[in-house]
């Protein structure tokens, strides 16, 4: 009976410490995404942080790394093969997170549709995912969604709404949105 109680306590505490670790990783992930959007950290630091989070099992961080390789961003060369090798194993997990309301995952699914990366190219789906992501104030979505709306790509064109999104993104610190308003 003492072992049963001890086992229960260890199971509860182990679960609690795992929850705390997951929350810290999520906070580090959010901070890295914001730094990317604000260009407030060196590229190498952003890549290093996403790599560490990916190694710790965050599928969103893995997909971010894949996107960086796909687009040749953050000082990484364009490497479609590496990008696909990173993205394909985690895409299902990221889609499930997006469907369950994770705003960062919603952005990632939208961007994959927009860039025709791993998912079918479909700007209407991209726009729908960006709209959901913006509800959670995902910073990079503002600029991507504004471009789709301004160009009428997958959605009705509405330059006023596009400017509104750019202003909202700029107010939250998106460098892209700030520069697009100039």
N, C-alpha and C positions, 0 to 999 in steps of 0.2 A: 504494500500500500504506500509506503514511503517512496518507492521507486516510481509508482504511478503518478504521485503528486509531483515528484521531481521532474519526471518526463513531461507532465503537463506544463509546469513552469518553464522548462527549457523550450518547449514547443511554442508557447506564447511569446516568450522573450525573443526567441529566434525569429519568429514572424514579425515581431515589433521591430527588431533591428534591421530586418530585410526591408520593411516598409520605410524606415528612416533613410536607409541607403538609397532606395528607389527615389524618394523625395529629393534627396541631395543631388542625385544624378539628373533628375528632371530639372531641377533649378539650374544646374550647370549647363544642361542642354539649352534651356530657354535663354540663358545669358549668352551662350555662344551664338545662337541664332540672332539675337538682338545685336551683338557685336558685328556679325556679318552684315546685317542690314544697315547699320550705322557706320560701318567701316571704322570702328573704334579700336580695333586690335589689329596687329600685323597679320597678314595672310597666314604665315607659318603657324602662328598661335591658334588661329581658327581651325586649320587643318589638324593640328596636334590635338586640340580638344575634341573635335569630332571623332578622330581616330581612337582616342582613349575611351570615349563614350560608346563607340561601336564595339570595341574590344570588351566592354563591360556588358554588352548584350542589348544595347538600345537600337532597334531596327531603324528608327528615324535618323539617328546619327549615321548609320551605315548608308541610308539612302541619300543623306546630305553629301557624304563623301562621294558617292556615285555621281551625283549631280555635278559636283565640283570637277570630277574627272571628265564627265560628259561634255561640259561646256568650257573646259579649260579655265576654270575660275580659281581665285585665291593662289595664283602662282603655279598651279598644277597644269601640266600639258594636257591637251585634249587627248583622251585615251578611251575611246568607246568600248574597247574590249574589257578593260579594267572596270569601267563604269557598269557594264552589263553584268559582269561577274559579281560585283558587289550588290547590285540592285535586285537581280532576279530572285535570289533566295529569301529576301526580306519583303518583297513587294506585297505578298499576301497578308503579312502581319501589319504592314503600314495601312493597307486598305481597310483591314478590320478595325484598326485604331481609329481611322478616319470615320468609318461608319458608326463607331461608338462615341463620336463627339470630340476626339482629340484634334484641336485646332492646328497644331503643327503638322500632324499627319494629313489633315485636310489640305493644307497648303501643298504638301509634297505630292499628293495624288493629283491635285490640280495642275501643278507644274509639269508632272510627267505626261498628263494629257496634252498640255499646251506644247511641250517640246517633242512630242511623239517619242518619248523615252520609256521603254518597257511597256507602257500602256498605249492603247490606240490613240492616235492623234484626234482629238475632239475638243475644239475650243469651247463649245457649249457646255460640255462636262467640266472643263477647266474652270469656266466662269462660275458654274454652280458650286464647285468645291471652294473656290476663292471666296465667294459670298459667305459660305458657312464659316470659313476660316477667319474672315474679318469680324464675325460676331465675337470671336475670342481675341481680337486685336492682334492677330498674327501679322507682324510688321511687313514682311516681304510680299504678302498677298495684296496689299493696297496698290503698289505699283503695277504688279502683273495684271490685276483686275482692271485697273484704270486704263492700261494700254488696250486690253481687249474691248472695253467699252468705247474708248475714243475711236478705235478703228472699226467698230461694229463687227468684230470677229467672234462669232458664236453667240452674240447678243445684239440687241438693237443699239445702234450708235447713239451716244448721248454725251456730248463734250462737256456739258455742265456737270453731269454725274461723275465723269472722269476727273474733272478738276476738283470736285468735292472729295473724291477718294484720295487724290494726290495731296490735297491740303491736310486731310486727316492723317495720312501716313507721315507727312512732313512734321506735323505737330508732335507725333510720337517718336520722331527721330530718324525716319527713313531718309538716308542720303539720296537715294534714287528719286524719291518723291520730291524732295526739296529741289534737286537739280532740274527735274522735269517741269517744275513750275516757273522756272526762270525764262 
